[in-house]
Amino acid sequence: MAKLGKRTRAAREAFAGKDDVTVEEAVALIKGNSKVKFDETVEIAMNLGVDPRHADQMVRGVVGLPNGTGKSVRVAVFARGPKAEEAEKAGADIVGAEDLMETVQSGKIEFDRCIATPDMMPIVGRLGKVLGPRNLMPNPKVGTVTMDVEAAVKAAKGGEVQFKAEKGGVVHAGVGKISFDEAKLVENIRAFVGAVSKAKPTGSKGTYMKKIALSSTMGPGVSVSVDNAVTE
């Protein structure tokens, strides 16, 4: 078994016995034990009572975090003509059509969010095997297949976060930076949990939210009281 470093041991000791705490307590604990030299991301992991292999149990959605993510998001847009110009003016990092498709097919993916106008989907559809596994495939359900390119680009740049239940029913996302003040992180976390709560699928039976944990990029996780987290 690998020997733990001093920072890791200290963090684990500080977190010992801290289970099902409030969101506020968890944020204070995470911030107080961040000792690395970079601005860590505060991450949330939610275990849901769903099996995403079944269509009526898929959890998917998007939420605009009130205080942003603190992360610079690179946005690619599949569009032509006036809509391509609209995307560029809105701040998209990459705009194209067949040329962008070829770039992606070559393995060069230099973006974190992909948006497309509806007429581009026959082209984008060819990239399913490349974009799908990376959760980059445009989807009308989360507003990334749209004619309102300007709004979609600005939302992506402004702190909008997509979420999707992965294998085992786990939803994972970054909800801010360790440098954010505690109140802003708490607000972001509650907004994210609220969005996942509202996305409860019709096929979900029994307990929907089973467990919620928060952590920093390099730190251990702390479990949060589900009842506290979903309180408005």
C-alpha positions in Angstrom: 0.0 0.0 0.0 1.4 3.4 -1.0 2.5 5.6 1.8 0.3 8.7 2.3 2.0 12.2 2.2 1.8 14.6 5.1 -0.9 16.7 3.4 -3.1 13.8 2.6 -2.8 12.3 6.1 -3.6 15.7 7.7 -6.6 16.2 5.4 -8.0 12.7 6.2 -7.5 13.2 9.9 -9.4 16.5 9.7 -12.3 14.8 7.8 -12.4 11.8 10.1 -15.8 11.3 11.7 -17.4 14.1 9.6 -20.3 12.4 7.9 -23.6 13.8 6.7 -22.7 17.3 7.5 -24.4 20.4 6.2 -23.4 22.0 2.9 -22.0 24.9 4.8 -19.9 22.7 7.1 -18.6 20.7 4.2 -17.5 23.8 2.3 -15.7 25.2 5.3 -14.0 21.9 5.9 -12.9 21.6 2.2 -11.6 25.2 2.0 -9.8 25.0 5.3 -7.9 21.9 4.3 -6.8 23.0 0.8 -3.0 23.2 1.0 -2.0 22.9 -2.7 -0.6 25.8 -4.7 -3.2 25.9 -7.4 -6.9 26.9 -7.4 -8.6 23.6 -6.9 -12.1 22.8 -8.3 -14.8 22.0 -5.8 -16.5 18.9 -7.0 -19.8 17.2 -6.2 -20.7 13.6 -6.7 -24.2 12.4 -6.3 -25.3 8.7 -6.1 -28.8 8.4 -7.5 -31.3 5.6 -7.3 -31.5 5.2 -11.1 -30.2 2.8 -13.7 -29.3 5.0 -16.7 -29.3 2.0 -19.0 -33.1 2.4 -19.0 -34.5 5.3 -21.0 -37.1 6.2 -18.3 -34.4 6.4 -15.6 -31.9 8.7 -17.4 -31.0 11.8 -15.6 -29.8 14.6 -17.8 -30.0 18.4 -17.7 -28.2 21.7 -17.4 -28.0 24.4 -14.7 -26.6 27.9 -14.7 -24.6 28.2 -11.5 -25.3 31.6 -10.0 -21.6 32.4 -9.3 -20.2 30.6 -12.4 -17.7 27.8 -12.4 -14.5 29.8 -12.2 -13.3 27.9 -15.2 -12.6 29.2 -18.7 -14.8 27.2 -21.1 -13.8 26.7 -24.7 -16.8 26.6 -27.0 -17.1 25.1 -30.5 -20.1 25.9 -32.7 -21.2 24.1 -35.8 -22.9 26.7 -37.9 -22.9 28.4 -41.3 -23.5 31.9 -42.7 -25.2 34.4 -40.3 -25.3 31.9 -37.5 -21.6 31.3 -37.7 -21.0 35.1 -37.5 -23.4 35.2 -34.6 -21.4 32.6 -32.8 -18.1 34.4 -33.4 -19.5 37.7 -32.1 -20.9 35.9 -29.0 -17.4 34.7 -28.1 -17.2 31.1 -29.5 -13.6 29.8 -29.7 -14.1 27.7 -32.8 -16.7 28.0 -35.5 -17.1 25.8 -38.6 -19.0 23.2 -40.5 -17.4 20.4 -42.6 -14.0 21.8 -41.8 -14.6 21.5 -38.1 -16.0 18.0 -38.5 -12.7 16.9 -40.2 -10.7 18.5 -37.4 -12.6 16.6 -34.8 -12.4 13.3 -36.8 -8.6 13.8 -36.9 -8.6 13.6 -33.1 -8.1 17.3 -32.5 -10.7 18.3 -29.9 -9.8 21.7 -28.4 -13.1 22.6 -26.8 -15.1 21.9 -23.6 -18.7 22.5 -25.0 -20.1 21.9 -28.4 -23.1 23.7 -29.9 -24.8 23.2 -33.2 -27.7 24.7 -35.2 -30.3 22.1 -36.1 -29.3 22.1 -39.8 -25.8 21.0 -38.8 -26.9 17.9 -37.0 -26.5 15.6 -40.1 -22.8 16.6 -40.0 -22.4 16.5 -36.3 -24.2 13.1 -36.1 -21.2 11.5 -37.9 -19.1 12.5 -34.8 -21.2 10.6 -32.3 -18.5 8.0 -31.6 -16.0 10.7 -30.9 -18.1 13.3 -29.1 -20.5 11.0 -27.3 -18.0 9.3 -24.9 -16.7 12.8 -24.0 -20.2 14.1 -23.2 -19.7 16.7 -26.0 -22.5 15.7 -28.3 -24.9 18.6 -28.9 -28.4 17.8 -27.6 -31.6 19.9 -27.8 -32.5 18.7 -24.2 -29.7 20.7 -22.8 -29.9 23.6 -25.2 -26.8 22.9 -27.3 -28.8 22.2 -30.5 -30.4 25.6 -31.1 -30.9 28.5 -33.4 -30.2 30.9 -30.6 -26.5 30.5 -30.9 -25.7 33.7 -29.1 -27.6 32.8 -26.0 -26.1 29.2 -26.0 -22.5 30.5 -26.3 -23.0 33.1 -23.6 -24.6 30.6 -21.2 -21.7 28.1 -21.7 -19.1 30.9 -21.1 -21.1 32.2 -18.1 -21.1 29.2 -15.9 -23.7 26.8 -17.2 -23.0 23.2 -16.2 -24.4 20.1 -17.9 -25.0 16.9 -16.0 -25.7 13.4 -16.9 -26.1 10.2 -14.8 -23.2 7.9 -15.7 -22.7 4.1 -15.0 -24.1 3.3 -11.5 -26.3 6.3 -11.4 -23.5 8.8 -10.5 -23.7 12.4 -11.4 -20.4 14.3 -11.1 -19.6 18.0 -11.8 -17.4 20.9 -10.8 -19.3 23.6 -8.9 -16.8 26.3 -8.4 -13.2 27.0 -7.3 -11.7 26.8 -3.8 -10.9 30.5 -4.0 -14.7 31.3 -4.1 -16.0 32.6 -0.8 -18.0 30.0 1.2 -21.4 31.7 0.6 -20.9 31.6 -3.2 -19.9 27.9 -3.2 -22.9 27.0 -1.0 -25.2 28.9 -3.4 -23.7 27.0 -6.4 -24.0 23.6 -4.7 -27.6 24.2 -3.8 -28.4 25.3 -7.3 -26.8 22.2 -8.8 -28.5 19.8 -6.3 -31.8 21.6 -7.0 -31.5 21.1 -10.7 -30.7 17.4 -10.3 -33.6 17.0 -8.0 -36.0 18.6 -10.5 -34.6 16.2 -13.2 -35.9 13.1 -11.4 -37.0 10.7 -14.1 -40.4 9.0 -14.2 -38.8 5.6 -13.9 -37.0 6.3 -10.6 -38.4 4.2 -7.8 -37.6 4.3 -4.1 -35.0 6.7 -2.9 -33.8 9.1 -5.6 -30.9 10.9 -4.0 -28.9 8.3 -2.0 -25.7 10.1 -1.3 -24.0 13.4 -1.9 -20.3 14.0 -1.4 -18.1 17.1 -1.9 -14.3 17.3 -2.4 -11.6 19.5 -3.8 -9.5 18.3 -6.7 -6.7 16.9 -4.5 -8.6 16.4 -1.3 -10.6 13.7 0.3 -14.4 13.7 0.1 -16.9 14.5 2.8 -20.5 13.2 2.7 -23.3 15.8 2.9 -26.7 15.4 4.4 -29.1 14.9 1.5 -31.9 16.5 3.4 -29.8 19.6 4.1 -28.6 19.8 0.5 -32.0 19.7 -1.1 -33.5 22.3 1.3 -34.3 25.5 -0.6 
